[in-house]
Amino acid sequence: MNLQQLTTEVSNLTRQTGEFVRKAASEFSKDSIEYKGLNDLVSYVDKQTEELLVAGLSKIVPEAGFIAEEGTAEQAENHDLAWIIDPVDGTTNYIHGVPVFAISIALIKEGKIVLGVVYEINRDECFSAWLGGGAYLNEKPIKVSSAKTLGESLIATGFPYYDFELMENYIGILKELMQKSHGLRRFGAAAVDLAYTACGRFEGFFEYNLKPWDVAAGTLIVQEAGGFVKDFKGGDDFVFGRELIAGCGMFSELEEVIVRNWNITKS
């Protein structure tokens, strides 16, 4: 399996499909919104985009299954070889006309992410990586920020939108980071947050209640850009484990703040 060639093919597919998403935005009506759950929105654009991606990826690697957010393809029963797809990461932004959303595609092989592409549609920025091959933005190599301390860092996060049980813990993290960093940003698209961490625009990112299609591609891109990714317990279950911390050289400081406020014991 030539991962570099596959990454190029997937990048091209995301750019082509991104054109459909971009054009549909100018005609989009909020009357077409559907609700999958509390504050969990979906539109026909998500579904049609996923169908286009599934069709394209099926030609690139016919034997691979799918783990796709909108369920337009039969879900893979194992992780031996499967595409993990978020057709529009940042659907709520898209619906409200906020120009921060992306296509996110990863390939998992024998339980390990080996390829990741995040295409930020509005800026025409394609972030990509393959296992052992480095990370790229529009085919140019990228690296995480050189910042070594939390005090010189800009941190990204995502706000909980349906599970508020740990809200107080989360607010504790925010209060501390507001005082110890350059600030916090909430873009509403985890794939974009991770891509921006990979290229040094953010020094770190953390969030909980995540889904694999939110983070599978972005976490590989961060790692291949020289960054660190862990779950809140310090382990490696960040793709399917629903929570993660990503960052550069200041990672341990960011992790310490989160672990202490979350009241957990690192593994």
Secondary structure, DSSP 8 states (H G I E B T S, - for coil): --HHHHHHHHHHHHHHHHHHHHHHHTT--GGG-EEEETTEEE-HHHHHHHHHHHHHHHHHSTT-EEEETT--S-B-SSSSEEEEEEEEETHHHHHHT-S--EEEEEEEETTEEEEEEEEETTTTEEEEEETTS-EEETTEE-------SGGG-EEEE---SS--TTHHHHHHHHHHHHHHSSEEE--S-HHHHHHHHHTTS-SEEEEES--HHHHHHHHHHHHHTT-EEE-TTSSS--SSSSEEEEESTTHHHHHHHHHHHHT----
